[in-house]
Amino acid sequence: MNHAELPSEPHFRERPTAPIVPDAYALGAVPLLAAPVAAALGWSWLAVAFGGLCVFVLAFFRNPDRALPADPEAVVAPADGRVLAVDEIETRDGRKVLRIGIFLSVFNVHVNRAPVAGRVVAREPGGQRFLAAFNARGEQENVRLALDLDLADGRRVRVVQITGLIARRIVCHPQVGEWVERGARYGLIRFGSRTDVWLPAEAVALVAVGDRVRGGATAIARLGAR
């Protein structure tokens, strides 16, 4: 990819960037306040449970910095988790693409990262259900949001945020027309989910089903020659 051709404006401003995503403070406030109340009433077991819930919420919304792979042509994992799928699928317009799907458990970092650098050309919501994220039907029926990125060389990559059984909210900050850098943190899915990447058919996968990956740090594929 010729970096000299990369557009300068408008650029997406990476977010969230804080070590803990701010959502954690609102969601963790209730168990944090409830724990001492339960302790004062002598319900020690409940106080421990509230305290544990508060710690879980903070851990769920952790947002570590990550170093990109040294290979500038590598496609990076859009999320932490376990690889569920590495296969070829057909798009609605008949194109063949390489799909890599990643399952995020409630213990994984849930901040999503851009797998490649590209211009946002579409945001496509879909789905109505909340099946388990590892359910094959979930990738088609669950609430989801697809982000289409056009690379500097004209090729297109899609990254899809898919909700899970208890995930109920997708956060996706980039808007159509913005240029997103590879590895940029651009959103998250709350409490268990899946993130898929659709790559041009000539891309070569560097991971296999069952592999563990780290968002923004693990190279999951190379785009290959056009």
C-alpha positions as CSV (number, residue, x, y, z in Angstrom):
1,M,0.0,0.0,0.0
2,N,1.4,3.4,-1.0
3,H,1.2,5.5,2.2
4,A,1.9,8.6,0.2
5,E,-1.6,8.3,-1.3
6,L,-3.3,8.2,2.1
7,P,-5.8,11.1,2.4
8,S,-5.3,13.6,5.1
9,E,-8.9,14.7,5.8
10,P,-11.2,14.0,7.4
11,H,-9.5,11.7,9.9
12,F,-11.3,9.7,12.5
13,R,-10.3,10.5,16.0
14,E,-9.5,7.3,17.8
15,R,-11.8,6.5,20.7
16,P,-12.2,5.2,23.3
17,T,-8.6,5.7,24.5
18,A,-8.9,5.9,28.3
19,P,-7.4,2.8,30.2
20,I,-11.0,2.1,31.4
21,V,-13.9,2.8,29.0
22,P,-16.0,5.5,30.7
23,D,-19.1,3.3,30.4
24,A,-17.7,1.3,33.3
25,Y,-18.2,4.1,35.8
26,A,-21.9,4.4,35.3
27,L,-22.5,0.7,35.2
28,G,-20.2,0.0,38.2
29,A,-21.5,2.7,40.4
30,V,-24.6,0.8,41.6
31,P,-22.7,-2.3,42.9
32,L,-20.0,-0.1,44.2
33,L,-22.5,1.9,46.4
34,A,-24.5,-1.2,47.2
35,A,-21.6,-3.2,48.6
36,P,-21.0,-1.0,51.8
37,V,-24.7,-0.8,52.4
38,A,-25.0,-4.6,52.3
39,A,-22.0,-4.9,54.6
40,A,-23.6,-2.4,57.1
41,L,-26.7,-4.4,57.2
42,G,-24.7,-7.6,58.0
43,W,-25.2,-9.2,54.6
44,S,-21.6,-10.0,54.0
45,W,-22.2,-12.5,51.2
46,L,-24.1,-9.9,49.3
47,A,-21.5,-7.2,49.9
48,V,-18.9,-9.6,48.5
49,A,-21.1,-10.3,45.5
50,F,-21.6,-6.6,44.8
51,G,-17.9,-5.9,45.1
52,G,-17.1,-8.8,42.7
53,L,-19.6,-7.4,40.2
54,C,-17.9,-4.0,40.4
55,V,-14.5,-5.5,39.7
56,F,-16.0,-7.5,36.8
57,V,-17.4,-4.4,35.2
58,L,-14.1,-2.5,35.5
59,A,-12.3,-5.5,34.0
60,F,-14.7,-5.9,31.2
61,F,-14.2,-2.3,30.1
62,R,-10.4,-2.3,30.3
63,N,-8.8,-0.7,27.2
64,P,-5.1,-1.6,27.0
65,D,-2.7,0.0,24.5
66,R,-1.5,-2.4,21.8
67,A,1.6,-2.3,19.5
68,L,0.8,-3.0,15.8
69,P,2.5,-5.9,14.0
70,A,5.8,-4.9,12.4
71,D,4.5,-5.9,8.9
72,P,2.7,-2.8,7.5
73,E,0.6,-5.0,5.2
74,A,-0.8,-7.2,7.9
75,V,-4.5,-7.2,8.7
76,V,-4.8,-6.9,12.5
77,A,-7.4,-8.6,14.7
78,P,-10.4,-6.3,15.3
79,A,-11.0,-7.8,18.7
80,D,-9.6,-10.0,21.4
81,G,-10.9,-13.6,21.5
82,R,-11.0,-17.0,19.9
83,V,-11.1,-17.5,16.1
84,L,-14.5,-19.1,15.2
85,A,-14.3,-19.1,11.5
86,V,-11.8,-18.9,8.6
87,D,-13.7,-19.5,5.4
88,E,-14.8,-18.2,2.1
89,I,-18.3,-16.8,1.8
90,E,-20.3,-15.1,-0.9
91,T,-21.6,-11.6,-0.6
92,R,-25.0,-10.4,-1.8
93,D,-23.5,-9.1,-5.0
94,G,-21.8,-12.4,-5.8
95,R,-18.3,-11.6,-4.7
96,K,-16.2,-14.2,-2.9
97,V,-14.5,-12.9,0.3
98,L,-12.3,-14.4,3.0
99,R,-14.2,-14.2,6.3
100,I,-12.4,-14.4,9.7
101,G,-14.8,-14.5,12.7
102,I,-13.7,-13.9,16.3
103,F,-15.8,-14.8,19.4
104,L,-15.4,-12.6,22.4
105,S,-16.2,-14.1,25.8
106,V,-17.2,-11.8,28.7
107,F,-13.6,-12.0,30.0
108,N,-12.1,-10.6,26.8
109,V,-11.3,-6.9,26.1
110,H,-14.3,-5.7,24.1
111,V,-12.9,-2.6,22.5
112,N,-12.9,-3.0,18.7
113,R,-10.0,-2.0,16.4
114,A,-9.9,-1.3,12.7
115,P,-8.3,-4.3,10.9
116,V,-6.9,-2.1,8.1
117,A,-6.5,1.6,7.3
118,G,-9.3,2.8,5.1
119,R,-12.1,5.3,4.3
120,V,-15.5,4.6,5.8
121,V,-17.9,4.2,2.8
122,A,-20.8,2.6,4.5
123,R,-22.4,1.8,7.9
124,E,-24.9,-1.0,7.6
125,P,-27.0,-2.1,10.6
126,G,-29.0,-5.4,10.5
127,G,-30.5,-8.2,12.5
128,Q,-33.1,-8.3,15.3
129,R,-32.1,-11.2,17.6
130,F,-29.7,-11.9,20.4
131,L,-28.6,-15.5,20.0
132,A,-25.4,-16.8,21.5
133,A,-22.4,-15.2,19.6
134,F,-21.0,-18.7,18.8
135,N,-24.3,-19.8,17.3
136,A,-24.0,-20.0,13.4
137,R,-27.5,-18.4,13.0
138,G,-26.3,-15.5,15.1
139,E,-24.0,-14.1,12.4
140,Q,-27.1,-13.6,10.2
141,E,-29.9,-12.9,12.6
142,N,-28.3,-11.1,15.6
143,V,-28.3,-7.3,15.8
144,R,-25.1,-6.2,14.1
145,L,-23.3,-3.3,12.5
146,A,-21.1,-3.6,9.4
147,L,-18.5,-1.0,8.6
148,D,-17.1,-0.9,5.0
149,L,-13.6,0.5,4.6
150,D,-12.1,1.3,1.2
151,L,-8.3,1.0,1.2
152,A,-6.0,3.4,-0.6
153,D,-5.6,0.9,-3.5
154,G,-9.4,0.7,-4.0
155,R,-10.0,-2.7,-2.4
156,R,-12.7,-3.0,0.2
157,V,-12.7,-4.6,3.7
158,R,-15.8,-5.1,5.9
159,V,-15.7,-5.4,9.7
160,V,-18.9,-6.5,11.4
161,Q,-19.8,-6.1,15.1
162,I,-22.3,-8.7,16.1
163,T,-24.1,-8.8,19.4
164,G,-24.4,-12.0,21.5
165,L,-26.8,-13.6,24.0
166,I,-26.4,-10.9,26.6
167,A,-24.9,-8.2,24.5
168,R,-27.4,-5.5,23.9
169,R,-25.5,-2.4,22.6
170,I,-23.1,-1.8,19.8
171,V,-20.9,1.3,19.9
172,C,-19.4,2.4,16.5
173,H,-17.9,5.9,16.3
174,P,-16.6,6.3,12.7
175,Q,-18.8,8.1,10.2
176,V,-19.0,7.8,6.4
177,G,-16.2,9.8,4.8
178,E,-13.7,9.5,7.7
179,W,-10.3,7.8,7.2
180,V,-9.6,5.3,10.0
181,E,-6.1,4.2,10.7
182,R,-5.1,0.5,11.1
183,G,-5.5,-0.6,14.7
184,A,-7.5,2.5,15.7
185,R,-10.0,1.9,18.5
186,Y,-13.4,2.7,17.1
187,G,-16.1,1.2,19.3
188,L,-17.1,-1.8,21.4
189,I,-19.9,-4.3,22.1
190,R,-21.1,-4.8,25.6
191,F,-20.9,-8.2,27.4
192,G,-20.1,-11.1,25.0
193,S,-20.1,-10.8,21.2
194,R,-18.5,-11.6,17.9
195,T,-16.5,-9.5,15.4
196,D,-16.0,-10.6,11.8
197,V,-13.7,-9.4,9.1
198,W,-14.4,-9.8,5.4
199,L,-11.3,-9.5,3.2
200,P,-10.7,-9.7,-0.6
201,A,-10.6,-13.3,-1.9
202,E,-6.8,-13.1,-2.6
203,A,-6.1,-12.4,1.1
204,V,-4.1,-15.1,2.9
205,A,-5.2,-16.1,6.5
206,L,-2.5,-16.3,9.1
207,V,-4.8,-17.8,11.8
208,A,-6.8,-21.0,12.2
209,V,-10.0,-21.9,14.0
210,G,-9.3,-22.1,17.7
211,D,-6.5,-19.6,17.7
212,R,-6.5,-16.9,20.4
213,V,-5.9,-13.3,19.1
214,R,-5.4,-9.9,20.5
215,G,-7.1,-6.9,19.0
216,G,-4.7,-4.5,17.3
217,A,-1.7,-6.8,18.0
218,T,-2.3,-10.1,16.2
219,A,-1.8,-10.3,12.4
220,I,-4.7,-12.4,11.2
221,A,-4.1,-12.1,7.4
222,R,-2.1,-10.5,4.6
223,L,-4.0,-8.8,1.8
224,G,-1.7,-10.1,-0.9
225,A,-1.1,-8.7,-4.4
226,R,-4.1,-7.1,-6.1
